[in-house]
């Protein structure tokens, strides 16, 4: 596990993507093939059920150390990670275990079917045979997921550096269906498995927010405009009369959207379609909050299907009759779609009309009123553009509506996770309602590290009460929060729900007396 | 009351018969100072008493014309019937525990301390007492330091990896204490350049007759001289233009807080070494036990946690809220505050 431990140490310390890629390439250059496969599984694989319950691990750790439960809890709340806490408080190792990553991973997998006593002695033996950093990794392997700042893209780039292959092709290979038991490292990187894989998706083409005025994009005739929707970007893959739905997070979400699968039932040709899964009721787009109810569920009940019905808005065509047409112009690709939509004849699948315009001027009011149809703004695409791999600047632009803003005061603070685990980064904000303060939103982003350090110090010095990891603080710090939309909500105490709230800036010039009232916030629903 | 003659006040811990304070955080007439860090040695006292090696440091930091009396370790001074002596605390050069004896009752004020020897400061000596006033900066069992030689090897490996690639190894450590410790750790690994803020402290220490390892003063005008070498700078300079100008710089933060991943990653440095000038969890418990004290007062750090744990272990322990470990206006210069997880 030495190579792996070294890799983790390097990667977790740097925030330079190139340094991470180099460290990964170095790992692939030096580690045995089976370990490489397991490493890829670890950073791309789906979460497994953990073979050892966390409370057992905590219990065993207390047995070894003899510390009282409350002291463990105190440590845990400082470290913010259970596996790391255990790794740090256990005594010095008594022996030295040196096994490869793949051995550890397959041993851990086999724990699932073992009796508890055997699991206990296996885990305790491993703990006492590893250094703290290796222990931490071992605990993370048991947990089955590793979040240390290696994105799929970084992984692919590291792999590309090692193999000399194209990142896009490697992305394909990794996204397909395989497991370390039925493929070799060479087969995986050369993509031998993906030809047989009906579900193979393409990497999504992503747009940047526009960084200039639209007038600077050139001739309006060369561009198409459509509404931007805040649903889930989805790729429908239909091959050999089987349908798969991939999310932008490159996960298969097929079982979660049976109505879309049904709609594609009759399609005979092999096609791959890019679009947006949106919650709609009676022709109106619902809020993203509603769509969230449909996500990450094992079973989609009938009740849920009627409560939050979804539709698929088609944007683009990547494969037509089994042929990759991503290099063809957008206008050509959209032509293909028109025939397809006509043949599908399902109320669930739409191809939204483009917004007609001849001069850029005409688009400004459309964008400004986008919120009235629950849209986030506009998408501008060059009519001749290919379907790029990943984020490319120039052909596709997001042109979002300016966010709404209010001033609110911080009333609770909670520690963050990962690299932010040592600071208060998650804030609950309130507005005034008569003489009371009422929670309006939670915000997790928008401040610089320096500001977070400053806020953390304030929280430490001004905490009123402790509820587990949450601190109640004196309502003094005022933040301007920005959000994309607002709607009435029965689930929220304030009666309103904000969409994607984040901190725009810290209003040091304002005091709690200057914040918005619930009344003024509700006005935004009608005049927003 | 802490014992029959020590009283906790809003200015600091006061010795009633001796009429002096221990590391007071507000101006008083007479102050006995454990060590030169800004949260323990504050300006505004009429008279100071401290160790020989601490005197030039506080003169440099506070003012050259303060009234100060210097003492050696073990030297006993009688102040109004209270026997006062200083004993090595191992925290940094000149750092002292303060032992007080009055009518046969002994109390020891630890200041900041570290039990493992570092090859630089006089090693910590346990002093038997009835009442022990201990710090608790790293008073959680997650903080347990690796032995000095393991740490040294890690640092050495990092430096030689950097040297092999032509990178400059930049260490960040507080100018008083940590910087000298780093200089000692990297001695012989390559030419060392130190920032002027550190060199000023170095000179103060050397003026008291304590020689420090060879080094040169960093001069950003001649930045290419530093390429591939070793640089030691105060942590406040992290991310500054000056540090960014150093060619092919790789930065390491040296602090006990680096023990926790979240803190290491927060700083986004290239390496984090858990090098601390404070006792770790085992060190605190061992030191407390060695004093054979029955009554323990726990100051700055995880005071509530450590006091509670000591009570469960059969000590009579209390937490004591002090002004130590707080940031002073001039900025952070100790390990107490900066980088600490909340």
Interface residues (C-beta under 8 A of the other chain):
Chain A: X12 X13 X14 X15 X19 X65 X67 X68 X70 X71 X74 X75 X78 X79 X80 X81 X84 X85 X88 X89 X136 X149 X415 X418 X419 X420 X421 X422 X423 X424 X449 X456 X459 X460
Chain B: X140 X141 X142 X143 X144 X257 X259 X260 X261 X262 X263 X264 X265 X266 X268 X269 X270 X271 X272 X302 X305 X308 X309 X312 X339 X340 X341 X342
